[in-house]
Amino acid sequence: MISPIDPDFYFHPKASQKNGWTKEALMALPEDQRPTMKVAWQRFLKWIETISDQKETPVILCAFNGFKFDFLLLTYHLNHYE
């Protein structure tokens, strides 16, 4: 599931270059289509939990730039929103 997130924090212009979204475009979406990071994080954790409950193997997250960006960002949000 892919969901835009309400940019309720600083939105660096270089992020737009990478993902194609601007803060203005995100804010133009209806609220129910752009959850806050806290809500999106809770949904992500619920999704991981659901997958884990359905299978007896561990969930493995893969990312092209995981150790330099993605996993750092996930760790930050895990610590910030838990």
C-alpha positions as CSV (number, residue, x, y, z in Angstrom):
1,M,0.0,0.0,0.0
2,I,1.4,3.4,-1.0
3,S,0.0,6.5,0.8
4,P,1.1,10.1,0.6
5,I,1.8,11.5,4.1
6,D,0.7,14.9,5.3
7,P,3.9,17.0,5.4
8,D,3.4,18.5,8.8
9,F,7.1,19.0,9.0
10,Y,9.8,20.7,6.9
11,F,9.6,19.4,3.4
12,H,13.0,19.7,1.7
13,P,12.8,20.8,-2.0
14,K,15.2,18.0,-2.9
15,A,12.6,15.5,-1.7
16,S,10.3,16.8,-4.5
17,Q,13.1,16.1,-7.0
18,K,13.3,12.5,-5.8
19,N,9.7,11.6,-5.2
20,G,7.9,13.9,-7.7
21,W,5.6,15.4,-5.0
22,T,5.5,18.9,-3.7
23,K,4.1,20.0,-0.4
24,E,1.4,22.0,-2.2
25,A,0.3,19.0,-4.2
26,L,0.1,16.8,-1.0
27,M,-1.8,19.5,0.8
28,A,-4.3,19.7,-2.1
29,L,-5.3,16.0,-1.5
30,P,-8.4,15.4,0.8
31,E,-7.3,14.8,4.4
32,D,-8.3,11.1,4.4
33,Q,-5.8,10.6,1.5
34,R,-2.9,12.1,3.3
35,P,-2.6,10.8,6.9
36,T,-0.2,12.3,9.3
37,M,3.1,10.5,9.8
38,K,2.0,9.1,13.1
39,V,-1.1,7.6,11.5
40,A,0.8,6.3,8.5
41,W,3.4,4.7,10.9
42,Q,0.7,3.0,12.9
43,R,-0.8,1.6,9.7
44,F,2.7,0.4,8.6
45,L,3.3,-1.4,11.9
46,K,-0.2,-3.0,11.7
47,W,0.6,-4.2,8.2
48,I,3.9,-5.7,9.3
49,E,2.1,-7.3,12.3
50,T,-0.6,-8.8,9.9
51,I,2.0,-10.2,7.6
52,S,3.9,-11.7,10.5
53,D,0.8,-13.3,11.9
54,Q,0.0,-14.9,8.5
55,K,3.4,-16.5,8.0
56,E,5.9,-18.2,10.2
57,T,8.9,-16.6,8.5
58,P,10.4,-13.2,9.4
59,V,9.4,-10.0,7.5
60,I,12.4,-8.7,5.5
61,L,12.5,-5.1,4.4
62,C,14.5,-4.4,1.3
63,A,15.6,-1.0,0.1
64,F,17.9,0.2,-2.6
65,N,19.5,2.8,-0.4
66,G,18.5,1.2,2.9
67,F,21.6,1.6,5.1
68,K,22.2,5.2,3.9
69,F,18.6,6.5,4.0
70,D,15.6,4.2,4.3
71,F,16.5,2.3,7.4
72,L,17.7,5.4,9.1
73,L,14.4,7.1,8.4
74,L,12.4,4.0,9.6
75,T,14.5,3.9,12.8
76,Y,13.9,7.6,13.5
77,H,10.2,7.2,13.1
78,L,10.1,4.0,15.1
79,N,11.8,5.9,18.0
80,H,9.8,9.1,17.5
81,Y,6.3,7.6,17.2
82,E,6.4,4.6,19.5
